[in-house]
Amino acid sequence: MRKKNFFAGPSVLPLEVLEEIRDQIVDYNGEGLSMIEASHRGGMFEEMYDECLATFRRLLGIPEDYDVYFLGGGATLQFAMIPMNFLLPGKSADYAKTGSWSNKAASDAAKIGCVNVFFDGKESNYTTLPSVKDIRPSEDACYLYLCSNETIGGIEWQDFPDTGNVPLIADMSSDILSRPVDVSKFAMIYGGVQKNLGPAGATFIIMRKDMLERRNDNLPAYLDYSLHAKNKGLYNTPPVFSIWAVKLVLDWVEKNGGPEGMLERAKRKSKLIYDVIDSSSFFRSPVDKAFRSRMNIVFRLPSEDLEKKFVAEATEEGMLGLKGHRSVGGLRASLYNALKEEDVVALRDFMLDFEKKNG
Ligand SMILES: *Cc1c(COP(=O)(O)O)cnc(C)c1O
């Protein structure tokens, strides 16, 4: 019996994808070798890779004047690469500090150059976001940076600021393809694939081509976006296995209604849990209702002892990954695209039952 997987990342994958990998891992389409044994300069990989990129473009409606490719190093490497490339000497970059991930990004950028924090959620303990209408980039900003979904705090931007000529850059690691997004509003969107798109190893990069003209040059090769763009992400060996699995996940997303279909699923699934939280005084959500994440639902119980008990009993029921991140405590249920609605119904029922017994 497969467990009900609420892990925040790496996280649940569609069963169909795992089965396809199992069936194909030794002998890919009768070619007599595995995809993970093949050269990334060969036809077998390239055909799969091209399809992967084409499907990603189709699903997100990525315009022609954007490059799309995958890198290694996780989303974390991008915290450094973005300022190394785009934070020009004597200028600044605007950052929203909305939780753990954007704080890390801002902290790396501050080591490279001048960072202007235009929003800091610290006072609210990172439970709310700014209103997008009030956001104005600074005069000398090279770009404006935000994290669309704070995976640890469970807080998600519902819409995005209009930054005019200032490039908007977003970390969408944990909500990519969970909803439609107007890519043309962004100069760059990136994220680790291990939340919503596949197994760990690859980081997706979507970047408007003109960004390459406003970057610092003279960077070491791997850290320079222009080399990756010029080589379609194949400057060096890409994370082949991860990309193959991402390709299969993208096919699955397309078969299941694309980003619109994923949004409908996410709305239904998150409502099941938020309804329980809202109709009880036993469960509590710390997050401003207007910005609640549909991917990562953070909640608390009346005491830490009860939270421990909740996790232990849920684990016995085959529900994994419900403990909150070690930096914030509490509980968290991650409801990524691939998580089945019936698994969320099971969690809902478990929550109701737990409240009855302990409330
Ligand atoms: C997981 C996560 C990261 C870090 O990703 P790594 O691939 O582990 O470097 C960064 N940002 C967000 C929003 C995340 O969810």
The ligand as an SDF file (V2000), in Angstrom:
LIG
                    3D

 15 15  0  0  0  0  0  0  0  0999 V2000
   12.7730   23.9050   -1.4530 C   0  0  0  0  0  0  0  0  0  0  0  0
   12.8560   25.3320   -1.7900 C   0  0  0  0  0  0  0  0  0  0  0  0
   14.0780   25.9570   -2.0680 C   0  0  0  0  0  0  0  0  0  0  0  0
   15.4060   25.2420   -1.9550 C   0  0  0  0  0  0  0  0  0  0  0  0
   15.5300   24.3050   -2.9430 O   0  0  0  0  0  0  0  0  0  0  0  0
   16.8640   23.4090   -3.0770 P   0  0  0  0  0  0  0  0  0  0  0  0
   16.5930   22.7350   -4.3890 O   0  0  0  0  0  0  0  0  0  0  0  0
   16.8880   22.4900   -1.9120 O   0  0  0  0  0  0  0  0  0  0  0  0
   18.0230   24.3140   -3.1230 O   0  0  0  0  0  0  0  0  0  0  0  0
   14.0670   27.2750   -2.4270 C   0  0  0  0  0  0  0  0  0  0  0  0
   12.9230   27.9730   -2.5140 N   0  0  0  0  0  0  0  0  0  0  0  0
   11.7280   27.4120   -2.2430 C   0  0  0  0  0  0  0  0  0  0  0  0
   10.4880   28.2190   -2.3610 C   0  0  0  0  0  0  0  0  0  0  0  0
   11.6590   26.0670   -1.8830 C   0  0  0  0  0  0  0  0  0  0  0  0
   10.4740   25.5000   -1.6200 O   0  0  0  0  0  0  0  0  0  0  0  0
  1  2  1  0
  2  3  1  0
  2 14  2  0
  3  4  1  0
  3 10  2  0
  4  5  1  0
  5  6  1  0
  6  7  2  0
  6  8  1  0
  6  9  1  0
 10 11  1  0
 11 12  2  0
 12 13  1  0
 12 14  1  0
 14 15  1  0
M  END
$$$$
